[in-house]
């Protein structure tokens, strides 16, 4: 269901995320928004956010134009035929709305390892960056869906963990915050899914995955999610009830693999891949193969409970024991993703 690829963002993103490996385990389980039919997964997409650098959004009147090459651009050396080859890649990380003006993401999305957070000023938090219908473009974003970072409230990027909670410049209008998991962490084998933007692409649900193990301290866990570098910071959810259980932080598996350029590739003679005679494809592993991906447990984030309650008390263990509205029985408001048939 996944592949690996350290998307070394050859497009020179200034916000280079450290944990950029990508991998597919078993079948490829990445779904664009219009392909998602599960109610809990759609609700989770409503709370998902894509992190852009400020220069990736150009003012175009009532909207922002997205600055970013397609995933299949020759600078990435991706093999023709890879999924999402023609989609635009512009984000650098993912995140989840956990309160009206709070976003959970990975620590390495907001700063360099073992250093203070440094990306607040230039980061933009974009809701609704998703493909609402087959073949639809994601070239523009409504300005109302773009938020800035006001303050990094919680942050770790080192031995202590890899997580960050960002306060936005204003409360988010429209999408509800994610439903937070309360109670014991799901056991190994429990079904999970995540929402994020692999390679900086529009948001996708990645399902057909499970918890592989939880470390002895209960702070991080392994998965077989089909994630990539741009998925860093994306929420990991229980497939049983759609509740947020953790944040995706890293991969323990290999990167894209370089292969001879396949015949009948369809690329022009001047393309760098044709001149080199090679290209990169996503590594494919068995569903239970490889070492897997890493997530940080939501309830182990120090100070989160107090932050969500709006006070300075409480312990990390209680972080998710905060009253949160259940997933509605009706369809989530999908307006920000465009018209849904």
C-alpha positions as CSV (number, residue, x, y, z in Angstrom):
1,X,0.0,0.0,0.0
2,X,2.9,2.4,-0.1
3,X,6.2,3.7,-1.6
4,X,9.1,5.7,-0.4
5,X,10.7,8.6,-1.9
6,X,12.6,11.3,-0.2
7,X,11.2,13.9,-2.6
8,X,14.3,15.9,-1.9
9,X,12.2,18.7,-3.2
10,X,14.3,19.5,-6.1
11,X,12.2,22.5,-6.7
12,X,14.2,24.2,-3.9
13,X,11.5,24.7,-1.4
14,X,12.8,27.0,1.4
15,X,10.8,25.0,3.9
16,X,12.7,21.7,3.4
17,X,11.0,19.1,5.6
18,X,13.4,16.6,7.1
19,X,11.4,13.4,7.0
20,X,10.6,13.1,3.3
21,X,10.7,9.4,2.6
22,X,7.7,8.0,0.7
23,X,6.6,4.4,0.3
24,X,3.7,2.2,-1.0
25,X,2.8,-1.0,0.9
26,X,0.7,-3.5,-1.0
27,X,-1.8,-1.6,-3.3
28,X,-1.7,2.1,-3.7
29,X,-4.4,3.5,-1.3
30,X,-4.1,7.2,-2.0
31,X,-7.4,8.8,-2.9
32,X,-8.3,12.2,-4.2
33,X,-11.2,14.0,-2.6
34,X,-13.7,13.1,-5.3
35,X,-12.9,9.4,-4.9
36,X,-13.5,9.4,-1.1
37,X,-16.9,7.9,-0.2
38,X,-16.3,7.0,3.5
39,X,-18.1,9.5,5.8
40,X,-15.4,9.6,8.4
41,X,-12.6,10.1,5.8
42,X,-14.5,12.9,4.2
43,X,-15.0,14.6,7.6
44,X,-11.3,14.2,8.3
45,X,-10.5,15.9,4.9
46,X,-12.6,18.9,6.0
47,X,-10.2,19.4,9.0
48,X,-7.1,18.9,6.9
49,X,-4.8,21.7,5.9
50,X,-1.9,22.1,3.4
51,X,1.1,24.1,4.4
52,X,2.5,26.5,1.7
53,X,5.4,28.8,1.7
54,X,4.3,32.4,1.1
55,X,6.0,32.6,-2.3
56,X,3.9,29.6,-3.5
57,X,0.8,31.8,-3.5
58,X,0.6,34.8,-5.9
59,X,-2.0,37.5,-5.5
60,X,-4.5,37.3,-8.4
61,X,-7.3,39.5,-7.3
62,X,-10.0,37.6,-5.4
63,X,-7.9,34.4,-5.3
64,X,-4.3,33.3,-4.9
65,X,-2.7,31.6,-7.9
66,X,-0.7,28.5,-7.0
67,X,3.0,28.6,-7.9
68,X,4.3,25.1,-8.3
69,X,5.4,22.8,-11.1
70,X,3.5,19.6,-11.9
71,X,4.7,16.5,-10.1
72,X,6.0,15.0,-13.4
73,X,8.3,17.9,-14.1
74,X,11.6,16.8,-15.4
75,X,13.5,18.3,-12.5
76,X,11.9,15.7,-10.3
77,X,13.0,12.9,-12.7
78,X,9.7,11.0,-12.0
79,X,8.9,8.2,-14.5
80,X,6.0,8.9,-16.8
81,X,2.9,6.9,-15.8
82,X,3.3,7.5,-12.1
83,X,0.0,8.5,-10.4
84,X,-0.7,12.2,-10.1
85,X,1.9,12.9,-12.8
86,X,0.0,15.9,-14.1
87,X,-1.1,17.4,-10.7
88,X,0.5,20.5,-9.3
89,X,2.9,20.1,-6.4
90,X,3.1,23.2,-4.3
91,X,2.7,22.5,-0.5
92,X,5.6,21.4,1.8
93,X,3.7,19.8,4.7
94,X,0.2,18.9,6.0
95,X,-1.7,19.5,9.2
96,X,-5.0,19.1,11.0
97,X,-7.3,21.7,12.5
98,X,-7.8,20.7,16.2
99,X,-9.6,23.9,17.4
100,X,-11.0,26.9,15.6
101,X,-7.6,28.6,15.4
102,X,-5.2,25.8,16.2
103,X,-3.4,23.5,13.7
104,X,-1.4,20.3,14.6
105,X,1.5,19.5,12.3
106,X,5.0,18.0,12.6
107,X,7.8,19.9,14.3
108,X,10.1,19.6,11.3
109,X,7.4,21.4,9.3
110,X,7.9,24.5,11.4
111,X,11.7,24.5,12.1
112,X,15.0,22.7,11.7
113,X,16.0,19.8,13.9
114,X,17.1,20.8,17.4
115,X,16.5,24.4,16.6
116,X,13.6,26.8,17.6
117,X,10.7,27.1,15.2
118,X,11.6,29.5,12.3
119,X,8.9,29.1,9.7
120,X,5.9,30.8,11.3
121,X,6.2,34.1,9.5
122,X,6.4,32.7,6.0
123,X,4.1,29.7,6.3
124,X,0.5,29.8,4.9
125,X,-2.2,27.3,6.0
126,X,-4.5,26.5,3.1
127,X,-7.9,24.7,3.4
128,X,-9.6,23.0,0.5
129,X,-6.5,22.4,-1.6
130,X,-8.0,19.2,-3.1
131,X,-9.2,17.7,-6.4
132,X,-13.0,18.0,-6.3
133,X,-13.7,16.2,-9.6
134,X,-11.7,14.1,-11.9
135,X,-9.5,16.3,-14.0
136,X,-10.3,19.5,-12.2
137,X,-7.5,22.0,-11.7
138,X,-6.1,23.3,-8.4
139,X,-4.5,26.3,-9.9
140,X,-6.2,28.9,-7.7
141,X,-7.3,29.1,-4.0
142,X,-9.9,31.4,-2.5
143,X,-8.3,34.0,-0.2
144,X,-10.8,33.2,2.5
145,X,-9.2,29.7,2.7
146,X,-5.7,30.9,3.4
147,X,-4.5,31.6,6.9
148,X,-1.2,32.8,8.4
149,X,0.7,31.7,11.5
150,X,0.3,33.9,14.5
151,X,2.3,31.9,17.0
152,X,3.8,28.5,17.5
153,X,2.2,27.4,20.7
154,X,3.8,24.0,21.1
155,X,6.9,22.7,19.4
156,X,9.4,19.9,19.4
157,X,11.8,18.7,16.7
158,X,14.4,16.5,18.2
159,X,14.9,13.7,20.8
160,X,11.8,14.9,22.6
161,X,9.5,14.4,19.7
162,X,8.4,15.8,16.4
163,X,5.2,17.9,16.7
164,X,4.0,21.4,16.6
165,X,0.7,23.3,17.4
166,X,0.3,26.6,15.5
167,X,-2.1,29.3,16.3
168,X,-3.6,30.9,13.2
169,X,-4.1,34.6,12.6
170,X,-7.9,34.1,12.9
171,X,-10.4,31.4,13.6
172,X,-11.1,29.1,10.6
173,X,-14.5,29.7,9.0
174,X,-16.3,26.7,7.6
175,X,-14.7,23.3,8.3
176,X,-15.0,21.8,11.8
177,X,-12.0,20.9,13.8
178,X,-11.1,17.2,13.9
179,X,-12.7,14.9,16.4
180,X,-10.0,14.0,18.9
181,X,-9.5,10.5,20.2
182,X,-10.3,9.9,23.9
183,X,-9.3,6.7,25.8
184,X,-6.7,4.1,25.3
185,X,-4.5,4.3,22.1
186,X,-5.6,1.8,19.4
187,X,-3.8,-1.5,19.6
188,X,-1.5,-2.9,17.0
189,X,-3.5,-4.1,14.1
190,X,-6.1,-1.4,14.4
191,X,-7.2,0.2,11.1
192,X,-6.2,3.8,10.5
193,X,-6.0,6.4,7.7
194,X,-4.3,9.7,7.2
195,X,-5.0,12.9,5.2
196,X,-2.3,14.9,3.6
197,X,-0.5,16.0,0.4
198,X,2.1,13.5,-0.8
199,X,4.9,15.3,-2.6
200,X,3.1,18.6,-1.9
201,X,0.1,17.5,-4.1
202,X,-3.5,18.3,-3.4
203,X,-4.9,16.6,-0.2
204,X,-5.5,12.9,-0.4
205,X,-6.9,10.3,1.9
206,X,-4.5,7.3,2.5
207,X,-6.3,4.4,3.9
208,X,-6.1,0.5,4.0
209,X,-3.5,0.8,6.7
210,X,-3.0,-0.2,10.3
211,X,-1.0,0.4,13.5
212,X,2.0,-1.9,13.4
213,X,3.3,-1.3,16.9
214,X,3.4,1.3,19.7
215,X,6.7,1.9,21.5
216,X,7.0,1.0,25.2
217,X,6.7,4.6,26.3
218,X,3.5,5.0,24.3
219,X,4.8,8.1,22.6
220,X,5.1,7.0,19.0
221,X,3.8,4.2,16.8
222,X,4.6,2.5,13.5
223,X,2.2,2.2,10.5
224,X,2.1,1.0,6.9
225,X,0.5,4.2,5.5
226,X,1.3,5.0,1.9
227,X,2.7,8.4,2.7
228,X,5.3,10.8,1.3
229,X,7.3,13.8,2.3
230,X,4.4,16.2,1.9
231,X,2.3,14.0,4.2
232,X,4.5,15.1,7.1
233,X,2.3,16.7,9.8
234,X,-0.9,15.2,8.5
235,X,-3.3,13.7,11.0
236,X,-3.6,10.0,11.6
237,X,-7.1,8.9,12.3
238,X,-8.8,5.8,13.7
239,X,-10.8,4.1,10.9
240,X,-13.2,2.8,13.5
241,X,-14.7,6.2,14.4
242,X,-12.7,8.8,12.5
243,X,-11.1,10.3,15.6
244,X,-7.6,11.9,15.4
245,X,-5.0,9.7,17.2
246,X,-1.7,11.1,16.1
247,X,0.5,13.0,13.6
248,X,2.5,11.6,10.8
249,X,6.2,12.4,11.3
250,X,8.7,10.2,9.4
251,X,9.5,7.1,7.3
252,X,11.9,4.2,8.1
253,X,11.8,2.9,4.5
254,X,13.7,3.7,1.3
255,X,13.3,6.5,-1.2
256,X,12.3,6.4,-4.8
257,X,14.2,3.9,-6.9
258,X,16.0,4.9,-10.1
259,X,15.3,2.7,-13.1
260,X,16.0,2.8,-16.9
261,X,13.6,5.0,-18.7
262,X,10.8,2.7,-20.0
263,X,10.2,2.5,-23.7
264,X,7.3,4.4,-25.2
265,X,7.7,7.0,-22.4
266,X,6.3,9.8,-24.6
267,X,8.8,12.4,-23.3
268,X,10.4,14.9,-25.7
269,X,14.0,14.4,-26.7
270,X,15.2,17.4,-24.8
271,X,13.8,16.2,-21.5
272,X,16.5,15.5,-18.9
273,X,15.1,12.0,-18.3
274,X,15.5,11.1,-21.9
275,X,19.1,12.4,-22.0
276,X,19.9,10.5,-18.9
277,X,18.1,7.4,-19.9
278,X,16.6,6.9,-16.5
279,X,13.9,8.1,-14.1
280,X,12.5,7.5,-10.6
281,X,9.6,5.3,-9.6
282,X,8.0,4.7,-6.2
283,X,9.3,1.8,-4.2
284,X,6.7,-0.9,-3.8
285,X,6.7,-3.2,-0.7
286,X,4.4,-5.9,0.6
287,X,1.6,-4.7,2.8
288,X,3.5,-5.9,5.9
289,X,7.0,-5.3,4.4
290,X,9.7,-2.8,5.2
291,X,10.0,-0.9,8.5
292,X,7.1,1.3,8.0
293,X,6.2,4.9,8.9
294,X,6.2,6.8,12.2
295,X,3.5,8.7,14.0
296,X,3.5,10.6,17.3
297,X,0.7,9.9,19.7
298,X,-1.7,12.8,20.1
299,X,-2.2,12.3,23.8
300,X,1.5,12.4,24.5
301,X,2.0,16.0,23.3
302,X,3.0,18.0,26.4
303,X,0.8,21.0,27.1
304,X,-1.9,20.2,24.5
305,X,-4.7,19.5,27.0
306,X,-4.0,22.9,28.7
307,X,-3.9,24.7,25.4
308,X,-7.2,23.2,24.2
309,X,-8.8,24.1,27.5
310,X,-7.4,27.6,27.3
311,X,-5.6,27.5,30.6
312,X,-2.1,26.6,31.9
313,X,-3.1,23.5,33.8
314,X,-3.4,19.8,33.0
315,X,-1.1,17.1,31.9
316,X,-0.2,15.7,28.5
317,X,-1.9,12.4,29.2
318,X,-5.3,14.2,29.3
319,X,-4.6,16.0,26.1
320,X,-7.5,14.4,24.2
321,X,-10.0,14.2,27.0
322,X,-11.6,17.4,25.8
323,X,-15.3,17.5,24.8
324,X,-15.5,17.5,21.0
325,X,-18.6,17.2,18.8
326,X,-19.2,13.8,17.2
327,X,-19.0,13.3,13.5
328,X,-22.4,14.5,12.2
329,X,-24.7,11.8,10.8
330,X,-25.3,13.9,7.7
331,X,-22.7,14.6,5.0
332,X,-20.0,17.1,6.0
333,X,-20.2,20.6,4.5
334,X,-18.0,20.2,1.4
335,X,-18.4,23.6,-0.1
336,X,-14.7,24.6,0.2
337,X,-13.8,21.6,-2.0
338,X,-16.2,22.7,-4.8
339,X,-19.3,21.1,-6.1
340,X,-19.6,17.4,-5.3
341,X,-21.9,15.2,-7.4
